[in-house]
Structure formats: structure tokens, C-alpha cells
Amino acid sequence: MNKPTDSLILDLVEWVARMPRPYEEVIAALRTSCPRLTIWEDAIDDGFVTRASGAMIMATEEGKALLRKHGRLT
């Protein structure tokens, strides 16, 4: 992770790792906090978050490993 947006991706993964969030809530939060950045697309493309059981967004095992690597999940 070396891109300027990496900290925002970590924030997103950490947020959904705490509790799965509805897709609409995730997209609304991203539009509000970083409307011109591709944080959502990058997190999906990198395999850190996924849409599970309907419209719920949650962190993947890869996402949780990323958080552990950066000290954001124990």
C-alpha cells in the first residue's frame, strides 16, 4: 500500500470490519467524505471488502489481514 488513498481504504475496511454495513450506508458515507476518489472500487478490486448476504458490505479475510498488518485489528 503506497498510494495516497491507502489510508482511506484502511478506514473503510476497518469501519466495515467492526460491523457489516448496508451498501447504501457505505456508498453514502463515501460520497460525503471522498466524492471524487475511487476508494470503494479500489477496496473491492483489491479484495478487502465484499458484498455479502444481500446488500451488506463486510471485510474479507484479506481485508482483516491488511488491518492486522497495520495494527488496526487484533
C-alpha positions in Angstrom: 0.0 0.0 0.0 1.8 3.1 -1.3 -1.0 5.2 -2.9 -2.2 8.5 -1.4 -5.6 6.9 -0.9 -4.4 3.9 1.1 -5.3 5.4 4.5 -8.9 5.9 3.3 -9.1 2.3 2.1 -7.8 1.2 5.6 -10.5 3.4 7.2 -13.2 1.8 5.0 -12.1 -1.7 5.7 -11.8 -1.0 9.4 -15.3 0.5 9.5 -17.0 -2.5 7.8 -14.8 -5.0 9.8 -16.4 -3.7 13.0 -19.9 -4.5 11.8 -21.2 -5.3 8.3 -22.9 -2.2 6.8 -25.7 -1.8 4.3 -24.5 -1.0 0.8 -26.4 2.3 0.8 -24.8 3.4 4.0 -21.3 2.7 2.7 -21.8 4.5 -0.6 -23.5 7.5 1.1 -20.5 7.8 3.5 -18.0 7.6 0.7 -19.9 10.2 -1.4 -19.8 12.5 1.6 -16.2 12.0 2.7 -14.4 11.4 -0.6 -16.7 12.0 -3.6 -14.0 12.2 -6.3 -11.9 9.2 -5.1 -12.2 5.6 -6.1 -12.0 4.2 -2.5 -14.9 1.8 -2.9 -13.7 0.5 -6.2 -10.1 0.1 -5.0 -11.2 -1.8 -1.9 -13.4 -4.1 -3.9 -10.7 -4.6 -6.6 -8.0 -5.3 -4.0 -10.3 -7.9 -2.4 -10.5 -6.1 1.0 -14.3 -5.8 1.2 -17.2 -7.7 -0.4 -21.0 -7.6 -0.7 -22.4 -10.5 1.3 -25.9 -11.8 2.1 -27.9 -9.3 0.1 -26.7 -5.7 0.3 -24.5 -6.0 3.4 -20.8 -4.9 3.0 -18.2 -6.7 5.1 -14.4 -7.0 5.3 -12.9 -10.1 3.7 -10.2 -12.2 5.3 -7.7 -10.3 3.1 -9.1 -7.1 4.5 -8.8 -8.3 8.0 -5.2 -9.4 7.4 -4.5 -5.9 6.0 -5.9 -4.3 9.2 -3.8 -6.6 11.4 -0.7 -5.8 9.3 -1.3 -2.1 10.0 -2.2 -2.5 13.7 -5.9 -1.7 13.2 -7.2 -5.2 14.2 -6.1 -7.6 16.8 
